[in-house]
Amino acid sequence: MSENSLLSRLDGIEARFEEVSTLITDPNVIADMKRYVKLNKEYKDLERLTEATRRYRTALANVAEAREVLDSEDDEEMRMMAKQQLDEANSALPQMEEEIKLLLIPADPEDGKNAIVEIRGGTGGDEAAIFAGDLFKMYTKYCESKGWNVAVTSFNEGTAGGYKEIVFAVTGDNVYGTLKYESGVHRVQRVPATETQGRVHTSAATVAVLPEAEEFDVEINEGEIKWDTFRSGGAGGQNVNKVESGVRLRYMWRNPNTGVTEEILIECTETRDQPKNKERALSRLRTFIYDKEHQKYLDDIASRRKTMVSTGDRSAKIRTYNYPQGRITDHRINYTIYNLQAFVDGDIQDCIDHLIIAENAEKLKESEL
């Protein structure tokens, strides 16, 4: 993209930034929480783009100034200083342009949200449940390295260890925008602990990463929710098993995409505090409905993309964990590394970075920047 073409795309950015800066201090806007949150997100995006634009304009001005000096100045010292200024500005411009191009791509409005992660053992029986448990440990360690908080909402343990299913919430900075690349089928090839002949088995687990819905993202008639309480399961003797701290909600919801009314059933036994469990069950209900209502949005994105790096498609095989070879392969971008143990210990950032780069390249191509 030429310099003039890029500058034309930046026209009006600073004006819009000043406009949004004023709007988010308006009491009427602040009173409208949904609008305020949306504008606040736009403000943060525009702030980064405006700062990058100003640095870019300054670099262009330095180039013009240095060239003028070189064209008109005879003093050798002044010419040397101008040449140095010109070289520095010219070397910085390509990186600035790439930064601006990426910032000009409309961000996924869900990226800044917290996430609900669901891991389920797939084909492979007991080994699939064990693998699901390994994935949970991997994500827990990764989240700890990012300073994010992980809270388990519900789980169903496997008979030989691991989990048939585990659901947990992750809170922190830009959680969904990072973890969304993990949605899909994860395949493992290894000798299971239950295998007596030493044969390599292939098992799978599915991972679904959903953006956590805020209260104003979906409308729920809380008066229509039916609540039950029950004693939580688990090891005996603990307070959590002696009182009815577990909660179960039932909610009849009409899917706007299909027109079908369905019953949503959600249980939460995460804490010993019944009100907290109710609050977390409500959060899961909002996220479930939000995810269903936004599936069309995700499908539209998938249909527009050729390589589908992060479409939320939970049926696509995305990654293989090959233990005999110590190999990790991400099939979406042909990414292969041979540090499997470090990877399953939470060192997954490099793979996510490559996925982000691939998706950004895809977006740049689509937007013709």
Secondary structure in CASP SS format (residue, H / E / C, confidence):
PFRMAT SS
TARGET T0000
AUTHOR 0000-0000-0000
METHOD secondary structure of the structure
MODEL  1
M C 1.00
S C 1.00
E H 1.00
N H 1.00
S H 1.00
L H 1.00
L H 1.00
S H 1.00
R H 1.00
L H 1.00
D C 1.00
G C 1.00
I H 1.00
E H 1.00
A H 1.00
R H 1.00
F H 1.00
E H 1.00
E H 1.00
V H 1.00
S H 1.00
T H 1.00
L H 1.00
I C 1.00
T C 1.00
D C 1.00
P H 1.00
N H 1.00
V H 1.00
I H 1.00
A H 1.00
D C 1.00
M H 1.00
K H 1.00
R H 1.00
Y H 1.00
V H 1.00
K H 1.00
L H 1.00
N H 1.00
K H 1.00
E H 1.00
Y H 1.00
K H 1.00
D H 1.00
L H 1.00
E H 1.00
R H 1.00
L H 1.00
T H 1.00
E H 1.00
A H 1.00
T H 1.00
R H 1.00
R H 1.00
Y H 1.00
R H 1.00
T H 1.00
A H 1.00
L H 1.00
A H 1.00
N H 1.00
V H 1.00
A H 1.00
E H 1.00
A H 1.00
R H 1.00
E H 1.00
V H 1.00
L H 1.00
D H 1.00
S H 1.00
E C 1.00
D C 1.00
D C 1.00
E H 1.00
E H 1.00
M H 1.00
R H 1.00
M H 1.00
M H 1.00
A H 1.00
K H 1.00
Q H 1.00
Q H 1.00
L H 1.00
D H 1.00
E H 1.00
A H 1.00
N H 1.00
S H 1.00
A H 1.00
L H 1.00
P H 1.00
Q H 1.00
M H 1.00
E H 1.00
E H 1.00
E H 1.00
I H 1.00
K H 1.00
L H 1.00
L H 1.00
L H 1.00
I C 1.00
P C 1.00
A C 1.00
D C 1.00
P C 1.00
E C 1.00
D C 1.00
G C 1.00
K C 1.00
N C 1.00
A E 1.00
I E 1.00
V E 1.00
E E 1.00
I E 1.00
R E 1.00
G E 1.00
G C 1.00
T C 1.00
G C 1.00
G C 1.00
D H 1.00
E H 1.00
A H 1.00
A H 1.00
I H 1.00
F H 1.00
A H 1.00
G H 1.00
D H 1.00
L H 1.00
F H 1.00
K H 1.00
M H 1.00
Y H 1.00
T H 1.00
K H 1.00
Y H 1.00
C H 1.00
E H 1.00
S H 1.00
K H 1.00
G C 1.00
W C 1.00
N E 1.00
V E 1.00
A E 1.00
V E 1.00
T E 1.00
S E 1.00
F E 1.00
N E 1.00
E E 1.00
G C 1.00
T C 1.00
A C 1.00
G C 1.00
G C 1.00
Y E 1.00
K E 1.00
E E 1.00
I E 1.00
V E 1.00
F E 1.00
A E 1.00
V E 1.00
T E 1.00
G C 1.00
D C 1.00
N C 1.00
V H 1.00
Y H 1.00
G H 1.00
T H 1.00
L H 1.00
K H 1.00
Y H 1.00
E H 1.00
S C 1.00
G E 1.00
V E 1.00
H E 1.00
R E 1.00
V E 1.00
Q E 1.00
R E 1.00
V C 1.00
P C 1.00
A C 1.00
T C 1.00
E C 1.00
T C 1.00
Q C 1.00
G C 1.00
R C 1.00
V C 1.00
H E 1.00
T E 1.00
S E 1.00
A E 1.00
A E 1.00
T E 1.00
V E 1.00
A E 1.00
V E 1.00
L E 1.00
P E 1.00
E C 1.00
A C 1.00
E C 1.00
E C 1.00
F C 1.00
D C 1.00
V C 1.00
E C 1.00
I C 1.00
N C 1.00
E H 1.00
G H 1.00
E H 1.00
I C 1.00
K E 1.00
W E 1.00
D E 1.00
T E 1.00
F E 1.00
R C 1.00
S C 1.00
G C 1.00
G C 1.00
A C 1.00
G C 1.00
G C 1.00
Q C 1.00
N H 1.00
V H 1.00
N H 1.00
K H 1.00
V C 1.00
E C 1.00
S C 1.00
G E 1.00
V E 1.00
R E 1.00
L E 1.00
R E 1.00
Y E 1.00
M E 1.00
W E 1.00
R E 1.00
N C 1.00
P C 1.00
N C 1.00
T C 1.00
G C 1.00
V C 1.00
T E 1.00
E E 1.00
E E 1.00
I E 1.00
L E 1.00
I E 1.00
E E 1.00
C E 1.00
T C 1.00
E C 1.00
T C 1.00
R C 1.00
D C 1.00
Q H 1.00
P H 1.00
K H 1.00
N H 1.00
K H 1.00
E H 1.00
R H 1.00
A H 1.00
L H 1.00
S H 1.00
R H 1.00
L H 1.00
R H 1.00
T H 1.00
F H 1.00
I H 1.00
Y H 1.00
D H 1.00
K H 1.00
E H 1.00
H C 1.00
Q H 1.00
K H 1.00
Y H 1.00
L H 1.00
D H 1.00
D H 1.00
I H 1.00
A H 1.00
S H 1.00
R H 1.00
R C 1.00
K C 1.00
T C 1.00
M C 1.00
V C 1.00
S C 1.00
T C 1.00
G C 1.00
D C 1.00
R C 1.00
S C 1.00
A C 1.00
K E 1.00
I E 1.00
R E 1.00
T E 1.00
Y E 1.00
N E 1.00
Y C 1.00
P C 1.00
Q C 1.00
G C 1.00
R E 1.00
I E 1.00
T E 1.00
D E 1.00
H C 1.00
R C 1.00
I C 1.00
N C 1.00
Y E 1.00
T E 1.00
I E 1.00
Y C 1.00
N C 1.00
L H 1.00
Q H 1.00
A H 1.00
F H 1.00
V H 1.00
D C 1.00
G C 1.00
D C 1.00
I C 1.00
Q H 1.00
D H 1.00
C H 1.00
I H 1.00
D H 1.00
H H 1.00
L H 1.00
I H 1.00
I H 1.00
A H 1.00
E H 1.00
N H 1.00
A H 1.00
E H 1.00
K H 1.00
L H 1.00
K H 1.00
E H 1.00
S H 1.00
E C 1.00
L C 1.00
END
